[in-house]
Amino acid sequence: MSQKSFVWLCLLPLAVVTTAFFLLPMARLVVAGAEGPHGLAGYLAVLTEGRYRATLFNTVLLAAAATVVTLIVATIAGMFLQRHRFPGRAVLIAMLTFPLAFPGVVVGFMIILLAGRQGLIGDLSNRIFGEKFVFAYSIYGLFLGYLYFSIPRVILTIMAAVQKLDVGLEEAARSLGASPWAVQRDVVLPALAPAFVASGAIAFATAMGAFGTAFTLATNIDVLPMLIYTEFTLAANFATSAALSVGLGLITWLILALARTFSGSAVAAAG
């Protein structure tokens, strides 16, 4: 057997899996989106119809906001945890990354226990102000849920990137009279930029497609995963749900593709 034949033989399982579990389902999804009464124009409904456009805007805005706040919190925490050693550090890191083991439904349930009608925040606000403060089922509760499962993913990436930084560059900047803030601004943060892009793309893509948390919390707000679910299961509107799914996939794919371009490394969504 020639080397070329051997290579093609090794690639055969990959080709079969890719075709069966990726190409064919995606092609069928695209075709299903055009099988509605409006044909290919059904894809335009995602942008032209008010409800779908508003849901798309809510989803992108919520995912973007969660990504920005996640990067800020995870960067500060990740840099501190990587640069400092103290008693209980390992336990703290384990606690911060523990949400990785939870599915989205469990995350949503925890947010309800915190800020739901019978939640801890509601009980405290009722005792202090005489009125329950409930936000678990609003965009704020969903935002908090997205932060909960996004921060652990980003912290691990930031910590790994900080570990690889050349400390000598920071020392050189300090020796030249740079202030601590200038060192962070001009040396550390630019060096971490690829990690920001990669981990930010993961956080954004995860928030865009998160269903379990949205299913539990999105009572008073429409996001694309929930809209796709209701169109598919309750309204039996297969064409619209397929078109919305393609739109969701394209937006997420575009963000991941841009992240690969700017970070120079492989980026994939998780969760």
C-alpha positions in Angstrom: 0.0 0.0 0.0 1.4 3.4 -1.0 1.7 6.2 1.5 -1.0 8.2 -0.3 -3.4 5.3 -0.2 -2.6 4.9 3.5 -3.3 8.5 4.2 -6.7 8.4 2.4 -7.6 5.2 4.3 -6.9 7.0 7.6 -9.0 10.0 6.5 -12.0 7.8 5.6 -13.5 7.6 9.1 -13.1 11.4 9.4 -14.9 11.9 6.1 -17.7 9.6 7.1 -18.3 11.2 10.5 -18.0 14.7 9.0 -20.5 13.9 6.3 -23.0 12.0 8.5 -23.0 14.3 11.5 -22.2 17.7 10.1 -22.6 18.2 6.4 -25.8 16.3 5.9 -27.6 17.7 9.0 -26.5 21.3 8.2 -27.6 20.9 4.5 -31.0 19.6 5.6 -31.4 22.5 8.1 -30.7 25.0 5.4 -33.1 23.4 3.0 -35.8 23.2 5.8 -35.5 26.9 6.3 -36.5 27.5 2.7 -39.4 25.0 2.7 -41.9 27.4 4.3 -44.6 29.3 2.4 -42.2 32.2 1.7 -39.4 30.0 0.4 -35.9 31.6 0.6 -37.6 34.8 1.7 -38.2 33.1 5.0 -34.6 33.8 5.9 -35.3 37.5 5.5 -38.1 37.2 8.1 -35.4 36.9 10.8 -34.4 40.5 10.1 -37.7 42.0 8.8 -40.3 40.8 11.2 -40.3 42.7 14.5 -40.5 39.8 16.9 -37.7 37.9 15.3 -35.5 41.0 14.9 -36.0 42.0 18.5 -35.2 38.5 19.7 -32.0 38.5 17.6 -31.0 41.9 19.0 -31.7 40.8 22.6 -29.7 37.6 22.2 -26.7 39.4 20.6 -26.8 42.2 23.1 -27.1 39.9 26.1 -24.3 37.7 24.8 -22.0 40.6 24.1 -22.7 42.2 27.5 -22.1 39.0 29.3 -18.8 38.5 27.4 -17.5 42.0 28.2 -18.3 41.7 32.0 -16.9 38.1 32.0 -13.6 39.3 30.5 -13.3 42.1 33.0 -14.1 39.9 36.1 -12.1 36.8 34.8 -9.0 38.9 33.9 -8.8 40.5 37.3 -9.4 37.3 39.1 -7.2 35.2 36.8 -4.2 37.5 37.0 -4.5 37.7 40.8 -4.8 33.9 41.2 -1.9 33.2 38.9 0.5 35.8 40.4 -0.2 35.2 44.1 0.1 32.2 46.4 -1.9 32.1 49.6 -3.6 29.5 51.9 -6.8 28.2 50.3 -5.8 29.2 46.8 -6.4 25.7 45.3 -9.8 25.5 47.0 -10.8 29.0 45.7 -9.8 28.0 42.1 -11.8 24.8 42.5 -14.8 26.7 43.6 -14.5 29.2 40.8 -14.3 26.4 38.2 -17.0 24.2 39.8 -19.8 25.6 37.6 -18.2 23.9 34.7 -19.7 20.7 36.0 -23.3 22.1 36.0 -25.7 21.9 33.0 -27.6 25.1 32.1 -30.8 24.0 33.9 -28.9 23.7 37.2 -27.4 27.1 36.7 -30.9 28.5 36.1 -32.2 26.8 39.2 -29.5 28.3 41.3 -30.3 31.8 40.0 -33.9 31.2 41.0 -32.8 30.1 44.5 -30.9 33.4 44.6 -33.2 35.9 43.0 -36.5 34.1 42.4 -39.8 34.6 44.2 -38.7 32.5 47.1 -35.0 33.4 46.7 -32.5 34.7 49.2 -32.4 38.2 47.7 -36.1 38.4 47.8 -36.3 37.4 51.5 -33.6 39.9 52.5 -35.2 42.8 50.6 -38.6 41.9 52.0 -37.2 42.1 55.6 -35.3 45.3 54.9 -37.5 47.3 52.6 -40.8 45.4 53.0 -40.8 44.4 49.3 -39.4 41.4 47.5 -36.8 42.1 44.9 -37.2 39.5 42.2 -35.2 39.5 38.9 -34.4 35.9 38.2 -36.9 35.7 35.3 -35.9 38.9 33.6 -32.9 39.8 31.4 -30.9 40.5 34.5 -31.4 37.0 35.9 -30.4 35.5 32.5 -27.4 37.8 32.4 -26.3 36.6 35.8 -26.8 33.0 34.7 -24.6 33.6 31.6 -21.9 35.1 33.8 -22.0 32.2 36.2 -21.1 29.6 33.5 -18.9 31.9 31.4 -16.5 33.2 34.0 -15.0 29.8 34.9 -14.2 29.1 31.2 -12.5 32.4 30.8 -10.6 32.3 34.1 -8.8 29.1 33.1 -7.8 30.6 29.7 -6.5 33.8 31.3 -4.6 32.0 34.0 -2.9 29.9 31.4 -2.0 33.0 29.3 -0.7 34.9 32.4 1.5 31.9 33.3 3.3 32.2 29.9 4.0 36.0 30.1 7.6 37.1 30.2 8.0 38.7 33.6 11.2 40.2 32.4 9.3 42.6 30.2 7.4 43.9 33.2 10.5 44.3 35.2 12.1 46.2 32.4 9.2 48.6 32.2 9.3 49.2 35.9 13.1 49.9 35.7 12.3 52.6 33.1 10.0 54.3 35.5 6.6 52.9 34.3 3.9 53.0 37.0 2.1 49.8 37.9 -0.9 50.9 35.9 1.3 51.7 32.9 2.9 48.3 33.1 -0.5 46.6 33.0 -1.8 48.9 30.2 1.3 48.8 28.0 2.8 45.4 28.6 0.5 42.9 30.3 -2.8 43.6 28.6 -1.5 43.8 25.0 0.3 40.5 25.6 -3.0 38.9 26.8 -4.9 40.2 23.8 -5.0 36.8 21.9 -6.3 35.1 25.1 -9.0 37.8 25.4 -10.1 37.3 21.9 -10.1 33.5 22.1 -11.8 33.3 25.5 -14.2 36.1 24.7 -15.3 34.2 21.5 -16.0 31.1 23.6 -18.0 33.1 26.1 -20.0 34.8 23.4 -20.7 31.6 21.4 -21.7 29.8 24.6 -24.1 32.6 25.6 -25.6 32.8 22.1 -26.5 29.1 22.1 -27.3 28.5 25.8 -30.6 26.7 26.1 -30.8 25.2 29.5 -30.4 28.4 31.4 -32.7 30.3 29.0 -35.3 27.6 29.3 -35.3 27.9 33.1 -35.1 31.7 33.4 -36.3 33.4 30.1 -39.9 33.9 31.3 -40.2 37.6 30.5 -37.7 37.8 27.6 -37.2 36.2 24.2 -33.8 34.9 23.2 -33.1 32.9 20.1 -32.6 29.4 21.7 -36.0 29.7 23.4 -37.7 31.2 20.3 -36.4 28.3 18.2 -37.7 25.9 20.8 -41.2 27.4 20.9 -41.5 27.7 17.1 -40.4 24.1 16.7 -42.3 22.4 19.5 -45.4 24.6 20.2 -46.1 26.2 16.8 -44.7 23.3 14.6 -43.2 26.0 12.4 -40.3 24.0 11.1 -39.2 26.4 8.4 -39.0 29.4 10.7 -37.2 27.5 13.4 -34.7 26.2 10.9 -34.1 29.7 9.5 -33.6 31.0 13.0 -31.2 28.2 13.7 -29.2 29.0 10.6 -29.1 32.6 11.6 -27.9 31.8 15.1 -25.3 29.5 13.7 -24.0 32.0 11.2 -23.6 34.7 13.8 -21.8 32.4 16.2 -19.6 31.0 13.4 -18.6 34.5 12.2 -17.5 35.5 15.7 -15.5 32.3 16.1 -13.9 32.8 12.7 -12.9 36.4 13.5 -11.5 35.1 16.8 -9.4 32.6 15.0 -8.1 35.3 12.7 -7.1 37.7 15.4 -6.0 35.2 18.1 -4.0 33.0 15.8 -5.2 29.8 17.5 -8.0 27.4 17.4 -11.2 28.6 19.1 -14.2 26.4 19.8 -17.4 26.9 21.7 -18.1 24.7 24.7 -21.2 24.1 26.9 
